[in-house]
């Protein structure tokens, strides 16, 4: 149900004005999931475009894209904006297309639950980590992943015994792990870094939280409620 705004910058290096007529393309691509063609998260009607009618010679203009996501939207959207640039030098019909890819995702309200069994009373170490791959995909602009405004991932972790009694967990360590690119051949910079003069670009961050406790013999249930991450990993270590 939120609204988002994006800007497409167009620069005219010619010595005369060039007409433009941005609109949603009718050549939108379909989204294919593991079970075939998937319904789009929302329709083109959710997207509005505001732009001038031409780019003056030697100037830069902005095409503003506003998206109002429906309250019940979920899944992915693949589409394109036809910039409608009236320039004879553009011979490829796809050259003035801007692809749009969005993922609509909601925070889970119920935790993930993992059952396991211990043969004896023993110490247990539980490690939960956000998905570093999610950060990497967000860096290159993959739909539905993180961006420069992404919030820090966190986890609510619980442990219960065979009678559903809660077992106290102690957080012993928080690890922040990242990847940094120095640029070079083939580097794909995100939009918010396109005008940066720095050589260091953080391409992904992983947050790891470690918990310890002592558990009795028997069946146990681990619950993990993630926040601000679309994937996570866990490790259960039984014993020293």
Secondary structure, 3 states (H helix, E strand, C coil): CCEEEEEEEEECCCCCCEECCCEECCCCCCEEECCEEECCCCCHHHEEEECCCEECCCCEEEEEEEEECCCCCCEEEEEEEECCCCCCCCCCCCCCEEEEEEEECCCCCCCEEEEEEECCCEEEEEEEEECHHHHHHHHCCCCCCCCCCCCCCEEEEEEECCCCCECCCEEEEEEEEEEEECCCCCCCCCHHHCCCCCCCEEEEEEEEEEEEEEECCEEEEEEEEEECCCCEEEEEEECC
